[in-house]
Amino acid sequence: MNEPERVVLVTDHPWPSVDAEVEALAQSGARPLFAPTGEEGELIELVGDAEGILTCFARVTDRVVEAGSRLQVIGRYGVGVDNIAVGEATKRDILVTNVPSYCEHEVSEHVLALLLALARRIPTFDDGVRAGDWSLARGQPIHRVAGSTLGIVGFGHIGRMLASKARGLGLRIIVHQPRASDEELRAAGVEPLSLAELAAHSDFVSLHVPLADDTKHLVDREFLRAMKPSAFLVNASRGAVVDRDALLEALQNGWIAGAGLDVFEPELLPPADPLLALPNLIATPHVAYYSEESLVDLGRLAAENVAAVLGGQRPAAVVNPAVLETERWRHL
């Protein structure tokens, strides 16, 4: 007798092809069930028969997890898991997986693109040329990027890739990473500093930390006031790592020279938001992770994590490893 087909609820996938996911899930005898909207009520209705969930941006809330009586695993398309009720999943011995390493090239390239566009005043000059203004005055002053200092907050896979590429531009690298020793950071060729010291010494600050209780509004009014008035802030991590109101005040009052943001709080700003009216802000729509290549990698790796659990194997990345020590998962 054939075993019943397993179901993995896919809450959302902001890319057209899911061939990689379908192929990976099939290895464990599972098929995807695609949610039409990803809204909470809909997910609660659909999750009842699911043994796994794959989610990108949709919120897998406490109520969704509670409704998933057969759930074994919740897999995230990406690194951060702030849209998943990890605590509730852990309480129910449900593994939560993520993909901590897949878009290092894309995000680091995007950060450098924002950094250079800010430093070289690219949007300002582009607006000027289109308006018939070919003068340099519109974007002055401009300072050389080579020889300036890049402060990286968070030194994981992406932070390290950014440091490697930034050195090619002649940037000096300083880092704040509390979870690494000073010896480890110096061995990686970077200078470790406290958060306050990094703010004060950086010409560019780039954020690469997950969103958690201790990183929400990590960049606050105090941090921004400590930055140089000639410095730029770049955020391609999570919007809420930056205190939005403090940043608005900083950009309006010249505490810093400008900012490049790929993420926001809230995620989708309304067109009339005052941040978007500022000439010293460059905004992109949470696209730093994206390339055609990275999406294939992401879909495959996220689905492989879920398929591994359903197939009785340990996944490549577990967010709540304490669950592995429970009776349910001790065999993995």
C-alpha positions as CSV (number, residue, x, y, z in Angstrom):
1,M,0.0,0.0,0.0
2,N,1.3,3.4,-0.9
3,E,1.9,5.9,1.9
4,P,-0.4,9.0,1.8
5,E,1.1,12.0,0.1
6,R,2.6,14.5,2.4
7,V,1.6,18.2,2.2
8,V,3.8,21.2,2.6
9,L,2.0,24.5,2.8
10,V,3.7,27.3,0.9
11,T,2.5,30.6,2.2
12,D,4.0,32.8,-0.4
13,H,6.8,32.9,-3.0
14,P,7.5,36.2,-4.7
15,W,9.0,34.6,-7.8
16,P,7.4,32.9,-10.8
17,S,9.1,29.5,-10.8
18,V,8.9,26.9,-8.0
19,D,10.4,24.0,-9.9
20,A,13.3,23.8,-7.5
21,E,11.0,23.5,-4.5
22,V,8.7,20.9,-6.1
23,E,11.7,18.8,-7.0
24,A,13.3,19.0,-3.6
25,L,10.0,18.2,-1.7
26,A,9.3,15.2,-4.0
27,Q,12.4,13.5,-2.6
28,S,10.5,13.1,0.7
29,G,7.2,12.2,-0.9
30,A,5.8,15.6,-0.3
31,R,3.9,18.0,-2.6
32,P,3.4,21.8,-2.1
33,L,0.1,23.3,-1.4
34,F,0.1,27.0,-2.4
35,A,-1.8,29.5,-0.3
36,P,-3.6,32.0,-2.6
37,T,-3.0,35.1,-0.4
38,G,-1.0,34.1,2.7
39,E,-3.4,35.8,5.1
40,E,-3.6,34.4,8.6
41,G,-7.2,33.2,8.4
42,E,-6.5,31.4,5.1
43,L,-3.3,29.7,6.5
44,I,-5.3,28.5,9.6
45,E,-7.7,26.8,7.2
46,L,-5.1,25.2,5.0
47,V,-2.5,24.1,7.6
48,G,-4.5,21.3,9.1
49,D,-3.2,18.6,6.8
50,A,0.3,20.0,6.4
51,E,3.4,18.4,7.9
52,G,5.5,21.3,6.8
53,I,5.4,25.0,6.0
54,L,7.5,27.0,3.6
55,T,7.2,30.8,4.1
56,C,8.9,33.9,2.7
57,F,7.3,37.1,3.9
58,A,3.9,35.9,5.1
59,R,3.4,35.8,8.9
60,V,3.3,32.3,10.4
61,T,1.6,33.4,13.7
62,D,1.0,31.6,16.9
63,R,-2.6,30.8,15.7
64,V,-1.3,29.3,12.5
65,V,1.2,27.1,14.4
66,E,-1.5,26.0,16.8
67,A,-3.8,25.0,13.9
68,G,-1.0,22.8,12.4
69,S,-1.7,19.7,14.4
70,R,0.5,17.6,12.1
71,L,3.3,20.1,11.7
72,Q,6.9,18.9,11.9
73,V,8.8,21.7,10.4
74,I,8.5,25.4,9.4
75,G,11.1,26.5,6.8
76,R,11.9,30.1,6.0
77,Y,12.9,31.3,2.5
78,G,15.8,33.4,3.8
79,V,17.8,34.2,6.9
80,G,15.6,36.2,9.3
81,V,12.7,34.4,11.1
82,D,11.0,37.4,12.6
83,N,7.8,36.6,10.7
84,I,7.6,33.1,12.3
85,A,6.3,32.4,15.8
86,V,9.4,30.5,16.7
87,G,8.5,30.4,20.4
88,E,5.2,28.7,19.7
89,A,6.9,26.3,17.3
90,T,9.5,25.4,19.9
91,K,6.9,24.8,22.6
92,R,5.3,22.3,20.2
93,D,8.6,20.6,19.3
94,I,8.3,21.9,15.7
95,L,11.7,22.5,14.0
96,V,12.2,25.9,12.4
97,T,14.7,26.1,9.6
98,N,16.2,28.9,7.6
99,V,18.8,29.5,4.8
100,P,21.6,31.5,6.4
101,S,23.8,31.5,3.4
102,Y,22.5,32.0,-0.1
103,C,22.7,35.7,-1.3
104,E,26.0,37.0,0.0
105,H,27.0,38.2,-3.4
106,E,23.7,39.9,-4.1
107,V,23.4,41.8,-0.8
108,S,27.0,42.9,-0.7
109,E,26.8,44.1,-4.3
110,H,23.6,46.0,-3.5
111,V,25.1,47.6,-0.4
112,L,28.1,48.7,-2.4
113,A,25.8,50.1,-5.1
114,L,23.9,52.2,-2.5
115,L,27.2,53.3,-0.9
116,L,28.7,54.5,-4.2
117,A,25.4,56.1,-5.3
118,L,25.2,58.0,-2.1
119,A,28.9,59.0,-2.1
120,R,29.0,60.0,-5.7
121,R,25.5,61.7,-5.6
122,I,24.3,59.7,-8.5
123,P,20.5,60.3,-8.0
124,T,21.2,64.0,-7.5
125,F,23.2,64.4,-10.7
126,D,20.7,62.2,-12.6
127,D,17.8,64.5,-11.6
128,G,19.9,67.5,-12.5
129,V,20.7,66.3,-16.0
130,R,17.1,65.4,-16.7
131,A,16.2,68.9,-15.6
132,G,18.8,70.5,-17.8
133,D,21.2,71.3,-15.0
134,W,24.7,70.0,-16.0
135,S,26.6,71.8,-13.2
136,L,28.7,70.2,-10.4
137,A,27.2,72.5,-7.8
138,R,24.0,70.4,-7.5
139,G,25.9,67.5,-5.9
140,Q,28.9,69.2,-4.1
141,P,30.8,68.3,-2.0
142,I,31.9,64.9,-3.0
143,H,34.7,63.1,-1.3
144,R,36.9,60.2,-2.4
145,V,35.6,56.8,-1.3
146,A,39.1,55.1,-1.3
147,G,40.7,55.7,2.1
148,S,37.4,56.2,4.0
149,T,36.1,53.9,6.7
150,L,33.2,51.4,6.4
151,G,31.7,50.3,9.7
152,I,29.9,46.9,9.4
153,V,27.4,46.1,12.2
154,G,27.1,42.3,12.2
155,F,29.9,40.1,10.7
156,G,28.2,36.9,9.5
157,H,28.3,35.6,6.0
158,I,27.1,38.8,4.3
159,G,29.1,41.1,6.5
160,R,32.3,39.1,5.7
161,M,31.5,39.1,1.9
162,L,30.9,42.9,2.0
163,A,34.3,43.4,3.8
164,S,36.1,41.4,1.2
165,K,34.6,43.4,-1.7
166,A,34.9,46.8,0.1
167,R,38.7,46.3,0.5
168,G,38.9,46.3,-3.3
169,L,37.6,49.9,-3.2
170,G,40.3,50.9,-0.7
171,L,38.0,51.1,2.3
172,R,39.2,50.6,5.8
173,I,36.9,48.1,7.6
174,I,35.8,48.4,11.2
175,V,33.3,45.9,12.7
176,H,30.9,45.6,15.7
177,Q,30.1,41.9,16.3
178,P,29.6,41.1,20.0
179,R,29.4,37.3,19.3
180,A,32.9,37.1,18.0
181,S,36.1,37.7,19.9
182,D,38.5,40.6,19.1
183,E,41.1,38.0,18.1
184,E,38.8,36.3,15.7
185,L,37.8,39.6,14.0
186,R,41.4,40.8,13.8
187,A,42.3,37.4,12.2
188,A,39.7,38.2,9.6
189,G,41.5,41.5,8.8
190,V,39.0,43.9,10.4
191,E,39.2,46.1,13.4
192,P,36.7,45.4,16.2
193,L,35.0,48.3,17.9
194,S,32.1,49.0,20.3
195,L,28.9,50.1,18.7
196,A,29.4,53.7,19.9
197,E,33.0,53.8,18.6
198,L,31.9,52.4,15.2
199,A,29.2,55.1,14.9
200,A,31.7,57.9,15.6
201,H,34.5,56.6,13.3
202,S,32.6,55.4,10.2
203,D,32.2,57.3,7.0
204,F,29.7,54.6,5.9
205,V,27.7,52.3,8.2
206,S,26.2,49.1,6.9
207,L,23.8,46.9,8.9
208,H,23.9,43.1,8.8
209,V,22.1,41.8,11.9
210,P,18.9,39.8,12.2
211,L,15.9,41.5,13.8
212,A,15.6,40.4,17.5
213,D,14.7,42.0,20.8
214,D,18.3,43.2,21.2
215,T,18.6,44.6,17.7
216,K,15.3,46.4,17.3
217,H,16.1,50.1,16.9
218,L,19.8,49.3,17.4
219,V,20.4,52.4,15.3
220,D,18.6,54.9,17.4
221,R,18.8,58.7,18.0
222,E,21.9,58.3,20.1
223,F,23.7,56.3,17.4
224,L,22.7,58.7,14.7
225,R,23.8,61.7,16.7
226,A,27.2,60.0,17.2
227,M,27.8,59.6,13.5
228,K,29.7,62.2,11.4
229,P,27.6,64.8,9.6
230,S,29.4,63.6,6.4
231,A,28.6,59.9,7.0
232,F,26.0,57.7,5.3
233,L,23.9,54.8,6.6
234,V,23.0,51.8,4.6
235,N,20.5,49.2,5.7
236,A,19.8,46.0,3.8
237,S,19.0,43.8,6.9
238,R,15.7,44.5,8.5
239,G,13.8,47.8,8.6
240,A,13.1,47.8,12.4
241,V,16.9,47.6,13.2
242,V,16.7,51.4,12.5
243,D,14.5,53.7,14.6
244,R,12.5,55.2,11.7
245,D,11.5,58.5,13.5
246,A,15.1,59.1,14.6
247,L,16.4,58.5,11.1
248,L,13.8,60.9,9.7
249,E,15.0,63.6,12.2
250,A,18.7,62.8,11.3
251,L,18.2,63.2,7.6
252,Q,16.0,66.3,7.9
253,N,18.5,68.1,10.3
254,G,21.8,67.0,8.7
255,W,23.0,64.8,11.5
256,I,24.2,62.5,8.7
257,A,24.7,63.1,5.0
258,G,22.3,60.5,3.7
259,A,20.9,57.0,3.8
260,G,20.4,54.1,1.5
261,L,17.5,51.8,2.6
262,D,16.4,48.5,1.1
263,V,14.1,47.7,4.1
264,F,11.7,49.8,6.1
265,E,9.5,49.9,9.2
266,P,6.8,49.2,8.2
267,E,7.9,47.1,5.3
268,L,5.8,48.9,2.7
269,L,5.9,52.7,3.3
270,P,3.0,54.7,1.9
271,P,3.9,57.0,-1.0
272,A,3.3,60.1,1.1
273,D,5.6,59.0,3.9
274,P,8.0,61.9,4.7
275,L,11.0,59.7,4.5
276,L,10.4,59.2,0.7
277,A,10.3,62.9,0.1
278,L,13.9,63.5,1.3
279,P,16.5,64.2,-1.3
280,N,19.3,62.5,0.8
281,L,17.6,59.1,0.9
282,I,17.9,56.4,-1.7
283,A,15.2,53.8,-1.4
284,T,14.9,50.3,-3.0
285,P,12.0,47.8,-2.5
286,H,13.7,45.0,-0.5
287,V,15.5,43.8,-3.5
288,A,19.0,43.3,-2.2
289,Y,18.7,39.5,-2.0
290,Y,17.5,39.2,-5.6
291,S,19.1,37.8,-8.6
292,E,17.8,35.0,-10.8
293,E,20.5,32.8,-9.5
294,S,19.9,33.5,-5.8
295,L,16.2,32.7,-6.2
296,V,16.9,29.3,-7.5
297,D,19.4,28.7,-4.7
298,L,16.9,30.0,-2.1
299,G,14.0,27.8,-3.2
300,R,16.1,24.7,-3.4
301,L,17.9,25.2,-0.1
302,A,14.7,26.1,1.8
303,A,12.8,23.1,0.4
304,E,15.7,20.8,1.1
305,N,15.6,21.7,4.8
306,V,11.9,20.8,5.0
307,A,12.3,17.7,2.9
308,A,15.2,16.5,5.1
309,V,13.0,16.7,8.3
310,L,10.1,14.9,6.6
311,G,12.5,12.3,5.4
312,G,13.9,11.7,8.9
313,Q,17.2,13.5,8.4
314,R,18.7,16.6,10.1
315,P,18.3,19.8,8.1
316,A,21.3,22.0,7.2
317,A,20.2,24.9,9.4
318,V,18.0,24.9,12.5
319,V,16.9,28.1,14.2
320,N,15.7,26.4,17.4
321,P,18.2,23.7,18.0
322,A,16.9,22.9,21.5
323,V,14.1,21.0,19.8
324,L,16.6,18.5,18.4
325,E,17.2,17.3,22.0
326,T,13.5,16.4,22.5
327,E,12.2,12.9,22.3
328,R,10.6,13.6,19.0
329,W,13.8,14.5,17.2
330,R,16.6,12.8,19.2
331,H,16.9,10.3,16.4
332,L,18.1,12.9,13.8
